[in-house]
Amino acid sequence: MQALLFADGGITALGTNIDLMGLVTVVTGWAVFLLLQKVLPKRLGMVAPSAGIAALVSVPVAALAFVVLYAIGGTAEIPLDSLAFAMVGVHVLVGVGEAIITTLAVGSIVAVRPDLVYGARRVLERRELVVRTPDRQGATA
């Protein structure tokens, strides 16, 4: 998608894009998510917002990783501070979109099947099973 439809570097930048989007964002997002799970309350309702914040942070970090790669091997005369500002500025907006999509998707899955969300398992392990039985009038107690 990046290389062919969005013209983001084309085929020649495909390996770099895969590393940045497939490795840097994933590792950063997972690290931020784990950190938030340690700091925030251990509630099921915190899983989706934590995932959203992790998505928001991971995208600009990947943009900064690109700036580092560009500093190592870039050939055009572009000041690194201008490049970093442009890359992070645009990718913060992309990160906001990623955060919204991630929060909604993870929240929807957690609401229906929390056992499918790996990050929710730590919270689910601490839950106590409550069996509700109907009382004489048909309402659950």
mmCIF file of the C-alpha atoms, coordinates in Angstrom:
data_MODEL
# 
_entry.id   MODEL 
# 
loop_
_atom_site.group_PDB 
_atom_site.id 
_atom_site.type_symbol 
_atom_site.label_atom_id 
_atom_site.label_alt_id 
_atom_site.label_comp_id 
_atom_site.label_asym_id 
_atom_site.label_entity_id 
_atom_site.label_seq_id 
_atom_site.pdbx_PDB_ins_code 
_atom_site.Cartn_x 
_atom_site.Cartn_y 
_atom_site.Cartn_z 
_atom_site.occupancy 
_atom_site.B_iso_or_equiv 
_atom_site.pdbx_formal_charge 
_atom_site.auth_seq_id 
_atom_site.auth_comp_id 
_atom_site.auth_asym_id 
_atom_site.auth_atom_id 
_atom_site.pdbx_PDB_model_num 
ATOM 1   C CA . MET A 1 1   ? 0.000   0.000   0.000  1.00 0.00 ? 1   MET A CA 1 
ATOM 2   C CA . GLN A 1 2   ? 2.668   2.536   1.018  1.00 0.00 ? 2   GLN A CA 1 
ATOM 3   C CA . ALA A 1 3   ? 4.923   1.867   -1.948 1.00 0.00 ? 3   ALA A CA 1 
ATOM 4   C CA . LEU A 1 4   ? 2.392   1.356   -4.734 1.00 0.00 ? 4   LEU A CA 1 
ATOM 5   C CA . LEU A 1 5   ? -0.704  3.394   -3.864 1.00 0.00 ? 5   LEU A CA 1 
ATOM 6   C CA . PHE A 1 6   ? 0.635   6.221   -1.681 1.00 0.00 ? 6   PHE A CA 1 
ATOM 7   C CA . ALA A 1 7   ? 3.917   6.661   -3.626 1.00 0.00 ? 7   ALA A CA 1 
ATOM 8   C CA . ASP A 1 8   ? 5.819   6.698   -0.346 1.00 0.00 ? 8   ASP A CA 1 
ATOM 9   C CA . GLY A 1 9   ? 9.303   5.895   -1.625 1.00 0.00 ? 9   GLY A CA 1 
ATOM 10  C CA . GLY A 1 10  ? 8.147   3.364   -4.185 1.00 0.00 ? 10  GLY A CA 1 
ATOM 11  C CA . ILE A 1 11  ? 9.563   -0.127  -4.411 1.00 0.00 ? 11  ILE A CA 1 
ATOM 12  C CA . THR A 1 12  ? 13.103  1.037   -3.608 1.00 0.00 ? 12  THR A CA 1 
ATOM 13  C CA . ALA A 1 13  ? 12.048  2.098   -0.090 1.00 0.00 ? 13  ALA A CA 1 
ATOM 14  C CA . LEU A 1 14  ? 9.932   -0.969  0.589  1.00 0.00 ? 14  LEU A CA 1 
ATOM 15  C CA . GLY A 1 15  ? 12.462  -2.599  2.929  1.00 0.00 ? 15  GLY A CA 1 
ATOM 16  C CA . THR A 1 16  ? 12.875  0.568   4.973  1.00 0.00 ? 16  THR A CA 1 
ATOM 17  C CA . ASN A 1 17  ? 9.116   1.071   5.173  1.00 0.00 ? 17  ASN A CA 1 
ATOM 18  C CA . ILE A 1 18  ? 8.637   -2.515  6.317  1.00 0.00 ? 18  ILE A CA 1 
ATOM 19  C CA . ASP A 1 19  ? 11.254  -2.081  9.031  1.00 0.00 ? 19  ASP A CA 1 
ATOM 20  C CA . LEU A 1 20  ? 9.848   1.239   10.212 1.00 0.00 ? 20  LEU A CA 1 
ATOM 21  C CA . MET A 1 21  ? 6.172   0.306   10.106 1.00 0.00 ? 21  MET A CA 1 
ATOM 22  C CA . GLY A 1 22  ? 6.483   -3.388  10.866 1.00 0.00 ? 22  GLY A CA 1 
ATOM 23  C CA . LEU A 1 23  ? 9.206   -3.384  13.499 1.00 0.00 ? 23  LEU A CA 1 
ATOM 24  C CA . VAL A 1 24  ? 9.666   0.052   15.042 1.00 0.00 ? 24  VAL A CA 1 
ATOM 25  C CA . THR A 1 25  ? 5.948   0.777   15.472 1.00 0.00 ? 25  THR A CA 1 
ATOM 26  C CA . VAL A 1 26  ? 5.197   -2.688  16.814 1.00 0.00 ? 26  VAL A CA 1 
ATOM 27  C CA . VAL A 1 27  ? 8.051   -2.732  19.332 1.00 0.00 ? 27  VAL A CA 1 
ATOM 28  C CA . THR A 1 28  ? 7.335   0.834   20.437 1.00 0.00 ? 28  THR A CA 1 
ATOM 29  C CA . GLY A 1 29  ? 3.598   0.239   20.702 1.00 0.00 ? 29  GLY A CA 1 
ATOM 30  C CA . TRP A 1 30  ? 4.046   -2.956  22.688 1.00 0.00 ? 30  TRP A CA 1 
ATOM 31  C CA . ALA A 1 31  ? 6.541   -1.314  25.061 1.00 0.00 ? 31  ALA A CA 1 
ATOM 32  C CA . VAL A 1 32  ? 4.243   1.662   25.661 1.00 0.00 ? 32  VAL A CA 1 
ATOM 33  C CA . PHE A 1 33  ? 1.266   -0.659  26.163 1.00 0.00 ? 33  PHE A CA 1 
ATOM 34  C CA . LEU A 1 34  ? 3.140   -2.750  28.746 1.00 0.00 ? 34  LEU A CA 1 
ATOM 35  C CA . LEU A 1 35  ? 4.322   0.380   30.544 1.00 0.00 ? 35  LEU A CA 1 
ATOM 36  C CA . LEU A 1 36  ? 0.768   1.731   30.687 1.00 0.00 ? 36  LEU A CA 1 
ATOM 37  C CA . GLN A 1 37  ? -0.518  -1.592  32.003 1.00 0.00 ? 37  GLN A CA 1 
ATOM 38  C CA . LYS A 1 38  ? 1.989   -1.388  34.860 1.00 0.00 ? 38  LYS A CA 1 
ATOM 39  C CA . VAL A 1 39  ? 1.150   2.239   35.698 1.00 0.00 ? 39  VAL A CA 1 
ATOM 40  C CA . LEU A 1 40  ? -2.621  2.434   35.133 1.00 0.00 ? 40  LEU A CA 1 
ATOM 41  C CA . PRO A 1 41  ? -5.282  0.614   37.188 1.00 0.00 ? 41  PRO A CA 1 
ATOM 42  C CA . LYS A 1 42  ? -5.706  -3.074  36.381 1.00 0.00 ? 42  LYS A CA 1 
ATOM 43  C CA . ARG A 1 43  ? -9.172  -2.820  34.876 1.00 0.00 ? 43  ARG A CA 1 
ATOM 44  C CA . LEU A 1 44  ? -10.568 -4.206  31.663 1.00 0.00 ? 44  LEU A CA 1 
ATOM 45  C CA . GLY A 1 45  ? -11.751 -0.731  30.698 1.00 0.00 ? 45  GLY A CA 1 
ATOM 46  C CA . MET A 1 46  ? -8.141  0.490   30.562 1.00 0.00 ? 46  MET A CA 1 
ATOM 47  C CA . VAL A 1 47  ? -7.013  -1.974  27.874 1.00 0.00 ? 47  VAL A CA 1 
ATOM 48  C CA . ALA A 1 48  ? -8.459  -0.126  24.865 1.00 0.00 ? 48  ALA A CA 1 
ATOM 49  C CA . PRO A 1 49  ? -7.261  3.364   25.890 1.00 0.00 ? 49  PRO A CA 1 
ATOM 50  C CA . SER A 1 50  ? -3.802  1.939   26.634 1.00 0.00 ? 50  SER A CA 1 
ATOM 51  C CA . ALA A 1 51  ? -3.700  0.377   23.177 1.00 0.00 ? 51  ALA A CA 1 
ATOM 52  C CA . GLY A 1 52  ? -4.807  3.674   21.638 1.00 0.00 ? 52  GLY A CA 1 
ATOM 53  C CA . ILE A 1 53  ? -2.109  5.658   23.436 1.00 0.00 ? 53  ILE A CA 1 
ATOM 54  C CA . ALA A 1 54  ? 0.474   3.079   22.388 1.00 0.00 ? 54  ALA A CA 1 
ATOM 55  C CA . ALA A 1 55  ? -0.651  3.453   18.763 1.00 0.00 ? 55  ALA A CA 1 
ATOM 56  C CA . LEU A 1 56  ? -0.466  7.233   19.028 1.00 0.00 ? 56  LEU A CA 1 
ATOM 57  C CA . VAL A 1 57  ? 3.104   7.150   20.360 1.00 0.00 ? 57  VAL A CA 1 
ATOM 58  C CA . SER A 1 58  ? 4.404   4.470   17.999 1.00 0.00 ? 58  SER A CA 1 
ATOM 59  C CA . VAL A 1 59  ? 3.784   6.361   14.753 1.00 0.00 ? 59  VAL A CA 1 
ATOM 60  C CA . PRO A 1 60  ? 5.858   9.507   15.520 1.00 0.00 ? 60  PRO A CA 1 
ATOM 61  C CA . VAL A 1 61  ? 8.609   7.293   16.984 1.00 0.00 ? 61  VAL A CA 1 
ATOM 62  C CA . ALA A 1 62  ? 8.800   5.487   13.631 1.00 0.00 ? 62  ALA A CA 1 
ATOM 63  C CA . ALA A 1 63  ? 9.013   8.891   11.926 1.00 0.00 ? 63  ALA A CA 1 
ATOM 64  C CA . LEU A 1 64  ? 11.936  9.798   14.189 1.00 0.00 ? 64  LEU A CA 1 
ATOM 65  C CA . ALA A 1 65  ? 13.560  6.461   13.356 1.00 0.00 ? 65  ALA A CA 1 
ATOM 66  C CA . PHE A 1 66  ? 13.296  7.446   9.685  1.00 0.00 ? 66  PHE A CA 1 
ATOM 67  C CA . VAL A 1 67  ? 15.066  10.723  10.470 1.00 0.00 ? 67  VAL A CA 1 
ATOM 68  C CA . VAL A 1 68  ? 17.876  8.740   12.107 1.00 0.00 ? 68  VAL A CA 1 
ATOM 69  C CA . LEU A 1 69  ? 18.127  6.511   9.041  1.00 0.00 ? 69  LEU A CA 1 
ATOM 70  C CA . TYR A 1 70  ? 18.131  9.577   6.822  1.00 0.00 ? 70  TYR A CA 1 
ATOM 71  C CA . ALA A 1 71  ? 20.921  11.124  8.897  1.00 0.00 ? 71  ALA A CA 1 
ATOM 72  C CA . ILE A 1 72  ? 22.974  7.988   8.304  1.00 0.00 ? 72  ILE A CA 1 
ATOM 73  C CA . GLY A 1 73  ? 22.375  7.551   4.579  1.00 0.00 ? 73  GLY A CA 1 
ATOM 74  C CA . GLY A 1 74  ? 20.412  10.488  3.162  1.00 0.00 ? 74  GLY A CA 1 
ATOM 75  C CA . THR A 1 75  ? 21.847  12.177  0.083  1.00 0.00 ? 75  THR A CA 1 
ATOM 76  C CA . ALA A 1 76  ? 19.731  15.340  -0.269 1.00 0.00 ? 76  ALA A CA 1 
ATOM 77  C CA . GLU A 1 77  ? 20.751  18.516  1.530  1.00 0.00 ? 77  GLU A CA 1 
ATOM 78  C CA . ILE A 1 78  ? 17.864  18.814  3.990  1.00 0.00 ? 78  ILE A CA 1 
ATOM 79  C CA . PRO A 1 79  ? 18.513  20.101  7.523  1.00 0.00 ? 79  PRO A CA 1 
ATOM 80  C CA . LEU A 1 80  ? 17.758  17.318  10.009 1.00 0.00 ? 80  LEU A CA 1 
ATOM 81  C CA . ASP A 1 81  ? 15.814  19.589  12.362 1.00 0.00 ? 81  ASP A CA 1 
ATOM 82  C CA . SER A 1 82  ? 13.488  20.656  9.516  1.00 0.00 ? 82  SER A CA 1 
ATOM 83  C CA . LEU A 1 83  ? 13.074  17.043  8.417  1.00 0.00 ? 83  LEU A CA 1 
ATOM 84  C CA . ALA A 1 84  ? 12.354  15.865  11.959 1.00 0.00 ? 84  ALA A CA 1 
ATOM 85  C CA . PHE A 1 85  ? 9.810   18.638  12.511 1.00 0.00 ? 85  PHE A CA 1 
ATOM 86  C CA . ALA A 1 86  ? 8.025   17.871  9.235  1.00 0.00 ? 86  ALA A CA 1 
ATOM 87  C CA . MET A 1 87  ? 8.031   14.103  9.746  1.00 0.00 ? 87  MET A CA 1 
ATOM 88  C CA . VAL A 1 88  ? 6.881   14.182  13.361 1.00 0.00 ? 88  VAL A CA 1 
ATOM 89  C CA . GLY A 1 89  ? 4.302   16.897  12.681 1.00 0.00 ? 89  GLY A CA 1 
ATOM 90  C CA . VAL A 1 90  ? 2.591   14.922  9.937  1.00 0.00 ? 90  VAL A CA 1 
ATOM 91  C CA . HIS A 1 91  ? 2.914   11.605  11.712 1.00 0.00 ? 91  HIS A CA 1 
ATOM 92  C CA . VAL A 1 92  ? 1.380   12.910  14.935 1.00 0.00 ? 92  VAL A CA 1 
ATOM 93  C CA . LEU A 1 93  ? -1.781  13.447  12.896 1.00 0.00 ? 93  LEU A CA 1 
ATOM 94  C CA . VAL A 1 94  ? -1.478  9.949   11.457 1.00 0.00 ? 94  VAL A CA 1 
ATOM 95  C CA . GLY A 1 95  ? -0.925  8.690   15.010 1.00 0.00 ? 95  GLY A CA 1 
ATOM 96  C CA . VAL A 1 96  ? -4.151  10.337  16.171 1.00 0.00 ? 96  VAL A CA 1 
ATOM 97  C CA . GLY A 1 97  ? -6.026  8.448   13.460 1.00 0.00 ? 97  GLY A CA 1 
ATOM 98  C CA . GLU A 1 98  ? -4.255  5.225   14.421 1.00 0.00 ? 98  GLU A CA 1 
ATOM 99  C CA . ALA A 1 99  ? -5.137  5.838   18.075 1.00 0.00 ? 99  ALA A CA 1 
ATOM 100 C CA . ILE A 1 100 ? -8.826  6.343   17.309 1.00 0.00 ? 100 ILE A CA 1 
ATOM 101 C CA . ILE A 1 101 ? -9.022  3.247   15.120 1.00 0.00 ? 101 ILE A CA 1 
ATOM 102 C CA . THR A 1 102 ? -7.060  1.120   17.615 1.00 0.00 ? 102 THR A CA 1 
ATOM 103 C CA . THR A 1 103 ? -9.092  2.283   20.613 1.00 0.00 ? 103 THR A CA 1 
ATOM 104 C CA . LEU A 1 104 ? -12.388 1.588   18.848 1.00 0.00 ? 104 LEU A CA 1 
ATOM 105 C CA . ALA A 1 105 ? -11.285 -1.796  17.488 1.00 0.00 ? 105 ALA A CA 1 
ATOM 106 C CA . VAL A 1 106 ? -9.729  -3.067  20.724 1.00 0.00 ? 106 VAL A CA 1 
ATOM 107 C CA . GLY A 1 107 ? -12.608 -1.657  22.783 1.00 0.00 ? 107 GLY A CA 1 
ATOM 108 C CA . SER A 1 108 ? -15.155 -3.431  20.588 1.00 0.00 ? 108 SER A CA 1 
ATOM 109 C CA . ILE A 1 109 ? -13.338 -6.739  20.845 1.00 0.00 ? 109 ILE A CA 1 
ATOM 110 C CA . VAL A 1 110 ? -12.798 -6.410  24.604 1.00 0.00 ? 110 VAL A CA 1 
ATOM 111 C CA . ALA A 1 111 ? -16.517 -5.679  25.056 1.00 0.00 ? 111 ALA A CA 1 
ATOM 112 C CA . VAL A 1 112 ? -17.530 -8.888  23.278 1.00 0.00 ? 112 VAL A CA 1 
ATOM 113 C CA . ARG A 1 113 ? -14.640 -11.339 23.671 1.00 0.00 ? 113 ARG A CA 1 
ATOM 114 C CA . PRO A 1 114 ? -11.949 -10.015 26.021 1.00 0.00 ? 114 PRO A CA 1 
ATOM 115 C CA . ASP A 1 115 ? -10.213 -13.388 25.948 1.00 0.00 ? 115 ASP A CA 1 
ATOM 116 C CA . LEU A 1 116 ? -9.173  -12.679 22.328 1.00 0.00 ? 116 LEU A CA 1 
ATOM 117 C CA . VAL A 1 117 ? -7.155  -9.598  23.317 1.00 0.00 ? 117 VAL A CA 1 
ATOM 118 C CA . TYR A 1 118 ? -3.730  -10.655 24.537 1.00 0.00 ? 118 TYR A CA 1 
ATOM 119 C CA . GLY A 1 119 ? -3.259  -7.458  26.522 1.00 0.00 ? 119 GLY A CA 1 
ATOM 120 C CA . ALA A 1 120 ? -6.488  -8.093  28.438 1.00 0.00 ? 120 ALA A CA 1 
ATOM 121 C CA . ARG A 1 121 ? -5.394  -11.485 29.728 1.00 0.00 ? 121 ARG A CA 1 
ATOM 122 C CA . ARG A 1 122 ? -3.477  -10.032 32.678 1.00 0.00 ? 122 ARG A CA 1 
ATOM 123 C CA . VAL A 1 123 ? -6.617  -8.220  33.765 1.00 0.00 ? 123 VAL A CA 1 
ATOM 124 C CA . LEU A 1 124 ? -8.848  -11.246 33.200 1.00 0.00 ? 124 LEU A CA 1 
ATOM 125 C CA . GLU A 1 125 ? -6.620  -13.458 35.361 1.00 0.00 ? 125 GLU A CA 1 
ATOM 126 C CA . ARG A 1 126 ? -7.400  -11.268 38.372 1.00 0.00 ? 126 ARG A CA 1 
ATOM 127 C CA . ARG A 1 127 ? -11.163 -11.405 37.918 1.00 0.00 ? 127 ARG A CA 1 
ATOM 128 C CA . GLU A 1 128 ? -13.235 -13.536 40.182 1.00 0.00 ? 128 GLU A CA 1 
ATOM 129 C CA . LEU A 1 129 ? -15.910 -15.730 38.631 1.00 0.00 ? 129 LEU A CA 1 
ATOM 130 C CA . VAL A 1 130 ? -19.383 -14.652 39.691 1.00 0.00 ? 130 VAL A CA 1 
ATOM 131 C CA . VAL A 1 131 ? -22.272 -17.021 39.034 1.00 0.00 ? 131 VAL A CA 1 
ATOM 132 C CA . ARG A 1 132 ? -25.622 -15.280 38.960 1.00 0.00 ? 132 ARG A CA 1 
ATOM 133 C CA . THR A 1 133 ? -28.730 -17.328 39.506 1.00 0.00 ? 133 THR A CA 1 
ATOM 134 C CA . PRO A 1 134 ? -32.305 -16.213 38.889 1.00 0.00 ? 134 PRO A CA 1 
ATOM 135 C CA . ASP A 1 135 ? -34.356 -15.447 41.997 1.00 0.00 ? 135 ASP A CA 1 
ATOM 136 C CA . ARG A 1 136 ? -37.998 -16.434 42.384 1.00 0.00 ? 136 ARG A CA 1 
ATOM 137 C CA . GLN A 1 137 ? -39.322 -13.491 40.320 1.00 0.00 ? 137 GLN A CA 1 
ATOM 138 C CA . GLY A 1 138 ? -37.085 -14.266 37.326 1.00 0.00 ? 138 GLY A CA 1 
ATOM 139 C CA . ALA A 1 139 ? -34.548 -11.481 37.831 1.00 0.00 ? 139 ALA A CA 1 
ATOM 140 C CA . THR A 1 140 ? -30.882 -12.341 38.173 1.00 0.00 ? 140 THR A CA 1 
ATOM 141 C CA . ALA A 1 141 ? -29.321 -11.707 41.528 1.00 0.00 ? 141 ALA A CA 1 
# 
